[in-house]
Amino acid sequence: MVHVVVAGTRAPRGLRAVIRVAAFALAFVLPGLSAQGQTDPVAARIDRILREVPLIDGHNDLPWQYEERAKDHLAKIDLRQDQSKLTPPLHTDIARLRQGRIGGQFWSVYIPATLKGADAVRAVLEQIDVVHRIDATYPDTFELARTADDVVRIHRSGKIASLIGMEGGHSIGNSLAVLRQLYAVGARYMTITHFDNNDWAHSATAHPVHNGLTIGEMNRLGMLVDISHVAPKTMHDVLDVTAAPVIFSHSCARALTDHPRNVPDDVLRRVKENDGVVMVGWVPTFLSEKARARDAAHEAEDARLKTLYKGQPEKAKAALAQWDAANPAPPVTVKELADHIDHIVQVAGASHVGMGADLDGITSTPVGLESVAAYPRVFAELIRRGYTDEQLEGIADLNVLRVMRKAEAVAARLQKERPASDARIEEVDKPVQAQAEASH
């Protein structure tokens, strides 16, 4: 149980009740001014915290939206304009980033897991190019950050630090040389897998077929190892061998919602030992067991209708729409999101939590958290639950900056100790293949 704290001391019981009611109401009007034109205390506290430290989000898929909607023609999506009016709406534009007090954004350079080899490498380079061109198109708003110190400096200048995260190890085409060159053009984390296995790691949402894993070169570079999307075994494998703290760029607590994309408690305890950070996502099915169950029922009904109406896709589609209308998704709110933060704090500690909303990579969001403007509502809910300024500053960015700085320090040490690896996938895979053959 987290107690309400006012100005560093615990408030009397009656006052705590009043504060809880008031803060709950404020959570739905933040950010903004009161009807009398005075800034409310909760909003003022959030404003002060996010002015002092840059709010860093671990995962936003805006670059892929440029690919999907505009074939990377940046002029077709002007981030100076209100992009909530698009169909479907975007979650991100400059005005709402400012409203949400974002100080640093990891842009996900996602590519489909179906892409392999040279096709995957080309696609991820095109996505990285989108980030560089966004920065060049809006130089008064964005600047590329390569280090933790860059993030702090850029935030102090009044800009938003652009950081690059690769979503899926298939992006490197099984080449450590490609990994190094992607780091050179700005990639600062790599999610080990996406929704499918690659040749050296297991996905959380695919059946395991491989056992190899190499992250030593990522440690040597200073690239953060992101273990969102991976299977629990791979989470443990990474934690067994990494020399630097890890991140989960957009995941939640599996003890609360039994989704394979979430983090089990035994892993959370190891994240604490590793000094890593779990950046909590806003995906409704990650946050709510009811939402997850409804999503599973939807998938089952979709499969049933496709079998029932083979060769009649329009009929199956119409029937599924009727099922959806009769079985609406349950509402998920900021309370469920805060519950996941609470749980991670209880198991791993407040120093190991961050934000990784996955906006513009998801089709639905919790109620009231429909865009990048909504981060203050999360902080208002955490204030209602009694989080201290120190805890809120850590969740906003200090936890992530600590992990980045430790990864940078590990890289500086490893680069003095050993050269870049010249190993190739076919060389390191041979022992695994030989072991597999010997076991039959």
Secondary structure as GFF3:
##gff-version 3
##sequence-region A 1 440
A	DSSP	beta_strand	5	6	.	.	.	ID=ss1
A	DSSP	beta_strand	9	10	.	.	.	ID=ss2
A	DSSP	alpha_helix	13	26	.	.	.	ID=ss3
A	DSSP	alpha_helix	41	52	.	.	.	ID=ss4
A	DSSP	beta_strand	55	60	.	.	.	ID=ss5
A	DSSP	alpha_helix	62	70	.	.	.	ID=ss6
A	DSSP	three_ten_helix	74	76	.	.	.	ID=ss7
A	DSSP	three_ten_helix	83	85	.	.	.	ID=ss8
A	DSSP	alpha_helix	94	99	.	.	.	ID=ss9
A	DSSP	beta_strand	102	110	.	.	.	ID=ss10
A	DSSP	alpha_helix	117	137	.	.	.	ID=ss11
A	DSSP	beta_strand	142	144	.	.	.	ID=ss12
A	DSSP	alpha_helix	148	156	.	.	.	ID=ss13
A	DSSP	beta_strand	160	167	.	.	.	ID=ss14
A	DSSP	three_ten_helix	169	172	.	.	.	ID=ss15
A	DSSP	alpha_helix	176	184	.	.	.	ID=ss16
A	DSSP	beta_strand	187	191	.	.	.	ID=ss17
A	DSSP	alpha_helix	216	221	.	.	.	ID=ss18
A	DSSP	beta_strand	224	226	.	.	.	ID=ss19
A	DSSP	alpha_helix	232	241	.	.	.	ID=ss20
A	DSSP	beta_strand	246	251	.	.	.	ID=ss21
A	DSSP	alpha_helix	265	274	.	.	.	ID=ss22
A	DSSP	beta_strand	277	280	.	.	.	ID=ss23
A	DSSP	alpha_helix	284	287	.	.	.	ID=ss24
A	DSSP	alpha_helix	289	308	.	.	.	ID=ss25
A	DSSP	alpha_helix	313	326	.	.	.	ID=ss26
A	DSSP	alpha_helix	334	348	.	.	.	ID=ss27
A	DSSP	three_ten_helix	350	352	.	.	.	ID=ss28
A	DSSP	beta_strand	353	355	.	.	.	ID=ss29
A	DSSP	three_ten_helix	372	374	.	.	.	ID=ss30
A	DSSP	alpha_helix	375	384	.	.	.	ID=ss31
A	DSSP	alpha_helix	389	393	.	.	.	ID=ss32
A	DSSP	pi_helix	394	398	.	.	.	ID=ss33
A	DSSP	alpha_helix	399	417	.	.	.	ID=ss34
A	DSSP	alpha_helix	425	438	.	.	.	ID=ss35
###
